Amino acid sequence: MSSEPGRRRYESIRRTAQAQQTRAEIARAARTCFVAQGWSGTTVREVAREAGVSVPTVYAAYGNKTGLMRAVADAAGLSADATRMLTELEAPGTGPARQLAAMAGYDRRLFERAGDVITLMREAARTETELATAYRDGRARGDETRVRVFSSWPIGTLRSGLGIATAVDVYAALCSIDVYTTLTVERGWLPDAVERWWGEALARELLTSRP
């Protein structure tokens, strides 16, 4: 009995899987090129060469260099495991200090696994309007998470005179890619030490007490 009908039946699935694999290989190649050469120093042709595909294949997959950067940034965001942070935030009995630690843990993972991409996005955003918007949107989503968390706390949890907007600003000032880079690259801190210090500093700066 011929297996040809079976092969035809799964051909569309095979093509989809191959296309997804190609897109993933292009995105990995783009990250390699962007990190090595910077945003302005990378061309689509170089990404295609690194990925082992044609230039038209790159354009068909991602549109242009901006599309490549957005794909790299999206993949980087997934690497930080937002689901883990949400689980920690919503765990029964989790108080404000532990919630701050959970958010700091997410930022540590993000910067540790994708700090190079965040720096690239910031560089590219200086000249590319679409990427500037994407970068601002990413920062805004982080702020929105903190607003929701801080707003869920009982009145009096935040230090006296400290409003939610200011608390979000303090968080952003402490848990930034620049602080992380200074401590890990220039000062030799381990990522675990940064995460632990962030949790302690946030509790000290934002909370009336440490529940």
N, C-alpha and C positions, 0 to 999 in steps of 0.2 A: 504494500500500500504506500503510495507516494506521500512524502512528508511536506510536499510543496504547499498545500493549503495551510498547514500549521505555521510554516515559515512566513507566509504572507500575512496570517492573522496577527503575528507579533512584530511585523516589520515596523509599524508605526511606533510601537513602544520602544523598539530598538533605536529608531531614529531620534526619538525624544531623549532617550538616555544618552545617546552619543552627543546630541546638541548640548545637553546640560553639562556633560563632561568637558566639552570644548569650552563652554562659557567659564567653567570653573578654572580650567587651565589658563585661559586668557586673563582672568582676574588675578590669579596667583602671579603670572608673569608681569602684570601691570604693577602689582605691589612691589615686586623685586626691582623693577626699573625705577619706579617713583622713589623708593627708599634710597637706591644707589645714586640716582642722578637728579633728584628733585623734580618738582612739577614742571618748571620751565625747561629743564634739560631733557625731558623724556618726550619721544615722539611715538605716534601710533605704529610706525614702521618698526621701531625698536621693540615695542611690546609684541608685535606679530612675530618678529624673529625669535624673541625669548620664548614665546609660546609654541613655536613651530607651526604656525598657521600663516595664511595669506593676509595681507592688509585688508582686502574686502571682507574677509571672515570676521576680523575685529570690528569693522564698521557695522556689519550685519548684526553682530551680537550686542554691541553697546552704543552704537551711533557715532560717538566721537570720544576724544580724550576726556572730556568732562563726564560723559557717561561711564567711562572706565573708573574715574576717580570716585564717583558716587557708588559704584558697585564695590570697590575696595573698602570704602568707608562703611557701607552696610554690613559687609562681612565682618569687619572689625568690631562693629557694635554687637553683633551676635556672639562674638567670642567672649564677651564679658559675663554672659549668663544672667540676663535680667530676671529670668524665671527663679533662679536661686535667691536673688535679692527679694523678690516679692514673697517667696515662701518664708524667708526670714522675717520680713516686715510683718507678716500676718500670723506668725506662729502664736499660739495661745500663751498669754503671760508675758509677751514681749513688751517691755517698757521703752520709753523714749531713748534712754542711753543705748540700749541694744539695737533700736531702730537706726540710730545714728551710725552705730558700728556696722550695721548691715549695708547702709548706703556707702559708707567709706570703703567697705570691702568690695563693693561693685566697682567703685572708681579705681581702686587699686588694681583689680583684674583688668579693667579697661585700659589703663595706662601701661600696665605691664605687658599686655598682649598686643596692644594696638596704639601705643603712644606715638610711634613713628607715623602712623596713618593720620592721627589727629594733627600732628605738626604739619604734615603735608597738606591736609585740608585747609588749615589756617593760612599756609603759604599761598595755596591756589586761590583762596577766597579773596585775596587782595586784588586779583585781576579778573576773576571769573564771577560774574554776577550770580549765575545759577548756583555755583558752589558756595558763594557767600551766603546765599539764602539757606542752603542746606546746612551750613555750619551754624548759622543763627538758630535754625529750627531745632537742631540737635541740642544746643545749649538751652533753648526754651523748654524742650521736653524734660530735661534734667531738672530745671527750676520748677516745672509743674509737679513733678514727683515730690519734690521737697515741700512745696506748698501744701499738697494733699496730706503728707505725713504730719507736718507741723500743725496744720489745721485740725487734725484729729486728736491732738493732745488736749487734756483738760486745761482750763484757764489757770494760769499761774505756773505752768510747767516751764515756759520760757522765762529767762531772767527778767526781772522788773525793768520796765521801760523798753524792752526789746520786742518790736513787732515782727510779724511773720516775714515781711519783705526784707527787713534788715537781717533777720536770721538766715534767710536764703542767701543774701549777699555775703555774710560771714562764712557760710558753708562754701560758697564758690571761691572765696579768697583763700581758704585753707586747702581745700581738696581740688587743686588745679594741676594740669599737666606740668606747669612750670615749677611748682613746688615739688612735685614728684620727681621731676628730672634733676632739680638741684640736689635733692637729698640722696637719690640713688646713684647718679652719675658723678656729681661733683664731691659729695660728702661721703659716699661709700655705704649708705644705709642699705639694708636688705628690704625688699618689698614688704615682708611681714612687719618689720619695725615701723615702716611708714604707716601701714594700715593701723597698727596698734596706737601709734601716736595720734593719728587723725581721730580715732574714736575717743581717745582721752581728751584731746584738745577741743573737739566739738562739744562734748559733754560739759567741759569746764566753761567754755565760752557761751554756750546757749542755754543751759539748763539751770534752774534754780537749785535743784538737787539732782542726784543720780539714781533714779528709780531702778 
